[in-house]
Amino acid sequence: MGKHPKSDVKLCDFGISRIIMANIEVREVLGTPDYVAPEILQYEPISLATDM
């Protein structure tokens, strides 16, 4: 336990992460459906603004 026992613990897995270039359109359906951004599920272009 740390100094703040009531703190939330958040885990991230960047195993399927991608480097996104500003001038290239990316459309991939990856991730856990309950936690993936809506743009990804709707097969819209993924941008730097897409939430993780």
N, CA, C and O atoms as CSV, one atom per row, in Angstrom:
chain,resi,resn,atom,element,x,y,z
A,1,MET,N,N,0.847,-1.173,0.000
A,1,MET,CA,C,0.000,0.000,0.000
A,1,MET,C,C,0.894,1.237,0.000
A,1,MET,O,O,1.974,1.264,0.589
A,2,GLY,N,N,0.396,2.243,-0.679
A,2,GLY,CA,C,1.118,3.504,-0.732
A,2,GLY,C,C,0.646,4.453,0.347
A,2,GLY,O,O,0.020,4.044,1.325
A,3,LYS,N,N,0.949,5.707,0.160
A,3,LYS,CA,C,0.563,6.733,1.119
A,3,LYS,C,C,-0.929,7.027,1.086
A,3,LYS,O,O,-1.479,7.548,2.056
A,4,HIS,N,N,-1.586,6.700,-0.018
A,4,HIS,CA,C,-3.008,7.012,-0.195
A,4,HIS,C,C,-3.797,5.709,-0.375
A,4,HIS,O,O,-4.047,5.306,-1.511
A,5,PRO,N,N,-4.192,5.049,0.703
A,5,PRO,CA,C,-4.829,3.727,0.606
A,5,PRO,C,C,-6.171,3.725,-0.120
A,5,PRO,O,O,-6.611,2.664,-0.564
A,6,LYS,N,N,-6.837,4.867,-0.258
A,6,LYS,CA,C,-8.125,4.894,-0.946
A,6,LYS,C,C,-7.993,5.303,-2.417
A,6,LYS,O,O,-8.999,5.571,-3.075
A,7,SER,N,N,-6.785,5.352,-2.926
A,7,SER,CA,C,-6.553,5.731,-4.322
A,7,SER,C,C,-6.983,4.607,-5.257
A,7,SER,O,O,-6.899,3.430,-4.907
A,8,ASP,N,N,-7.444,4.981,-6.449
A,8,ASP,CA,C,-7.780,4.004,-7.477
A,8,ASP,C,C,-6.507,3.569,-8.191
A,8,ASP,O,O,-5.576,4.355,-8.369
A,9,VAL,N,N,-6.483,2.312,-8.591
A,9,VAL,CA,C,-5.384,1.793,-9.391
A,9,VAL,C,C,-5.911,1.604,-10.802
A,9,VAL,O,O,-6.950,0.973,-10.996
A,10,LYS,N,N,-5.211,2.139,-11.780
A,10,LYS,CA,C,-5.624,2.014,-13.172
A,10,LYS,C,C,-4.509,1.320,-13.936
A,10,LYS,O,O,-3.341,1.693,-13.821
A,11,LEU,N,N,-4.871,0.316,-14.714
A,11,LEU,CA,C,-3.899,-0.431,-15.500
A,11,LEU,C,C,-4.140,-0.180,-16.975
A,11,LEU,O,O,-5.285,-0.097,-17.420
A,12,CYS,N,N,-3.073,-0.061,-17.723
A,12,CYS,CA,C,-3.164,0.115,-19.174
A,12,CYS,C,C,-2.287,-0.932,-19.833
A,12,CYS,O,O,-1.243,-1.310,-19.300
A,13,ASP,N,N,-2.717,-1.398,-20.995
A,13,ASP,CA,C,-1.931,-2.334,-21.782
A,13,ASP,C,C,-1.681,-1.684,-23.135
A,13,ASP,O,O,-2.615,-1.486,-23.913
A,14,PHE,N,N,-0.445,-1.358,-23.416
A,14,PHE,CA,C,-0.107,-0.730,-24.683
A,14,PHE,C,C,0.411,-1.757,-25.691
A,14,PHE,O,O,1.098,-1.394,-26.646
A,15,GLY,N,N,0.091,-3.020,-25.487
A,15,GLY,CA,C,0.547,-4.080,-26.380
A,15,GLY,C,C,0.008,-3.973,-27.788
A,15,GLY,O,O,0.637,-4.464,-28.726
A,16,ILE,N,N,-1.149,-3.339,-27.963
A,16,ILE,CA,C,-1.711,-3.157,-29.303
A,16,ILE,C,C,-1.667,-1.693,-29.716
A,16,ILE,O,O,-2.421,-1.271,-30.593
A,17,SER,N,N,-0.792,-0.919,-29.089
A,17,SER,CA,C,-0.695,0.509,-29.404
A,17,SER,C,C,-0.067,0.701,-30.780
A,17,SER,O,O,0.644,-0.171,-31.280
A,18,ARG,N,N,-0.338,1.841,-31.374
A,18,ARG,CA,C,0.188,2.179,-32.689
A,18,ARG,C,C,0.712,3.613,-32.670
A,18,ARG,O,O,0.206,4.457,-31.931
A,19,ILE,N,N,1.717,3.876,-33.477
A,19,ILE,CA,C,2.158,5.250,-33.702
A,19,ILE,C,C,1.293,5.798,-34.822
A,19,ILE,O,O,1.225,5.210,-35.901
A,20,ILE,N,N,0.632,6.923,-34.572
A,20,ILE,CA,C,-0.267,7.512,-35.560
A,20,ILE,C,C,0.384,8.763,-36.127
A,20,ILE,O,O,0.716,9.693,-35.393
A,21,MET,N,N,0.559,8.771,-37.435
A,21,MET,CA,C,1.110,9.935,-38.126
A,21,MET,C,C,-0.038,10.868,-38.491
A,21,MET,O,O,-1.130,10.405,-38.822
A,22,ALA,N,N,0.195,12.157,-38.435
A,22,ALA,CA,C,-0.862,13.146,-38.665
A,22,ALA,C,C,-1.449,13.087,-40.071
A,22,ALA,O,O,-2.619,13.426,-40.248
A,23,ASN,N,N,-0.684,12.672,-41.074
A,23,ASN,CA,C,-1.164,12.703,-42.450
A,23,ASN,C,C,-1.614,11.345,-42.990
A,23,ASN,O,O,-1.901,11.232,-44.182
A,24,ILE,N,N,-1.683,10.328,-42.159
A,24,ILE,CA,C,-2.090,8.990,-42.596
A,24,ILE,C,C,-3.357,8.585,-41.856
A,24,ILE,O,O,-3.421,8.653,-40.629
A,25,GLU,N,N,-4.380,8.156,-42.627
A,25,GLU,CA,C,-5.641,7.723,-42.016
A,25,GLU,C,C,-5.503,6.288,-41.524
A,25,GLU,O,O,-5.030,5.417,-42.253
A,26,VAL,N,N,-5.915,6.050,-40.296
A,26,VAL,CA,C,-5.836,4.722,-39.685
A,26,VAL,C,C,-7.239,4.288,-39.288
A,26,VAL,O,O,-7.986,5.049,-38.673
A,27,ARG,N,N,-7.589,3.051,-39.648
A,27,ARG,CA,C,-8.861,2.452,-39.234
A,27,ARG,C,C,-8.550,1.020,-38.802
A,27,ARG,O,O,-8.278,0.159,-39.639
A,28,GLU,N,N,-8.591,0.775,-37.521
A,28,GLU,CA,C,-8.354,-0.560,-36.979
A,28,GLU,C,C,-9.335,-0.806,-35.850
A,28,GLU,O,O,-9.639,0.096,-35.070
A,29,VAL,N,N,-9.827,-2.031,-35.769
A,29,VAL,CA,C,-10.707,-2.406,-34.662
A,29,VAL,C,C,-9.888,-3.302,-33.740
A,29,VAL,O,O,-9.733,-4.498,-33.986
A,30,LEU,N,N,-9.369,-2.700,-32.676
A,30,LEU,CA,C,-8.555,-3.407,-31.692
A,30,LEU,C,C,-8.941,-2.941,-30.308
A,30,LEU,O,O,-9.352,-1.796,-30.125
A,31,GLY,N,N,-8.815,-3.808,-29.348
A,31,GLY,CA,C,-9.062,-3.418,-27.966
A,31,GLY,C,C,-10.245,-4.143,-27.354
A,31,GLY,O,O,-10.958,-4.882,-28.033
A,32,THR,N,N,-10.441,-3.925,-26.081
A,32,THR,CA,C,-11.551,-4.509,-25.338
A,32,THR,C,C,-12.795,-3.667,-25.584
A,32,THR,O,O,-12.781,-2.473,-25.283
A,33,PRO,N,N,-13.876,-4.240,-26.122
A,33,PRO,CA,C,-15.061,-3.453,-26.495
A,33,PRO,C,C,-15.595,-2.539,-25.399
A,33,PRO,O,O,-16.064,-1.442,-25.702
A,34,ASP,N,N,-15.539,-2.949,-24.155
A,34,ASP,CA,C,-16.061,-2.110,-23.070
A,34,ASP,C,C,-15.209,-0.868,-22.819
A,34,ASP,O,O,-15.674,0.076,-22.181
A,35,TYR,N,N,-13.984,-0.855,-23.305
A,35,TYR,CA,C,-13.066,0.237,-22.994
A,35,TYR,C,C,-12.543,0.971,-24.225
A,35,TYR,O,O,-11.782,1.930,-24.091
A,36,VAL,N,N,-12.931,0.544,-25.400
A,36,VAL,CA,C,-12.410,1.146,-26.629
A,36,VAL,C,C,-13.203,2.403,-26.985
A,36,VAL,O,O,-14.385,2.508,-26.658
A,37,ALA,N,N,-12.557,3.346,-27.649
A,37,ALA,CA,C,-13.213,4.595,-28.044
A,37,ALA,C,C,-14.320,4.318,-29.068
A,37,ALA,O,O,-14.178,3.415,-29.894
A,38,PRO,N,N,-15.414,5.078,-29.026
A,38,PRO,CA,C,-16.524,4.875,-29.968
A,38,PRO,C,C,-16.102,4.982,-31.432
A,38,PRO,O,O,-16.656,4.282,-32.280
A,39,GLU,N,N,-15.137,5.841,-31.745
A,39,GLU,CA,C,-14.676,5.983,-33.126
A,39,GLU,C,C,-14.144,4.669,-33.681
A,39,GLU,O,O,-14.337,4.353,-34.855
A,40,ILE,N,N,-13.482,3.918,-32.832
A,40,ILE,CA,C,-12.906,2.647,-33.270
A,40,ILE,C,C,-14.011,1.640,-33.558
A,40,ILE,O,O,-13.962,0.947,-34.574
A,41,LEU,N,N,-15.005,1.548,-32.679
A,41,LEU,CA,C,-16.105,0.603,-32.885
A,41,LEU,C,C,-16.944,0.955,-34.106
A,41,LEU,O,O,-17.518,0.065,-34.734
A,42,GLN,N,N,-17.023,2.226,-34.450
A,42,GLN,CA,C,-17.791,2.671,-35.617
A,42,GLN,C,C,-16.931,2.691,-36.877
A,42,GLN,O,O,-17.382,3.158,-37.923
A,43,TYR,N,N,-15.723,2.201,-36.791
A,43,TYR,CA,C,-14.764,2.114,-37.900
A,43,TYR,C,C,-14.530,3.471,-38.548
A,43,TYR,O,O,-14.399,3.570,-39.768
A,44,GLU,N,N,-14.477,4.513,-37.728
A,44,GLU,CA,C,-14.151,5.853,-38.189
A,44,GLU,C,C,-12.634,6.026,-38.108
A,44,GLU,O,O,-11.962,5.271,-37.405
A,45,PRO,N,N,-12.097,7.006,-38.815
A,45,PRO,CA,C,-10.645,7.222,-38.738
A,45,PRO,C,C,-10.194,7.507,-37.304
A,45,PRO,O,O,-10.845,8.248,-36.567
A,46,ILE,N,N,-9.087,6.914,-36.933
A,46,ILE,CA,C,-8.497,7.129,-35.618
A,46,ILE,C,C,-7.539,8.305,-35.739
A,46,ILE,O,O,-6.726,8.360,-36.662
A,47,SER,N,N,-7.636,9.239,-34.811
A,47,SER,CA,C,-6.767,10.417,-34.849
A,47,SER,C,C,-6.048,10.568,-33.517
A,47,SER,O,O,-6.226,9.767,-32.599
A,48,LEU,N,N,-5.241,11.602,-33.433
A,48,LEU,CA,C,-4.557,11.885,-32.171
A,48,LEU,C,C,-5.542,12.255,-31.078
A,48,LEU,O,O,-5.201,12.189,-29.897
A,49,ALA,N,N,-6.766,12.646,-31.448
A,49,ALA,CA,C,-7.788,13.014,-30.470
A,49,ALA,C,C,-8.570,11.805,-29.950
A,49,ALA,O,O,-9.327,11.935,-28.989
A,50,THR,N,N,-8.399,10.637,-30.568
A,50,THR,CA,C,-9.116,9.443,-30.126
A,50,THR,C,C,-8.682,9.076,-28.717
A,50,THR,O,O,-7.490,8.962,-28.430
A,51,ASP,N,N,-9.653,8.896,-27.854
A,51,ASP,CA,C,-9.369,8.590,-26.456
A,51,ASP,C,C,-8.856,7.169,-26.336
A,51,ASP,O,O,-9.243,6.296,-27.113
A,52,MET,N,N,-7.981,6.934,-25.357
A,52,MET,CA,C,-7.511,5.566,-25.152
A,52,MET,C,C,-8.449,4.779,-24.291
A,52,MET,O,O,-8.200,3.605,-24.020
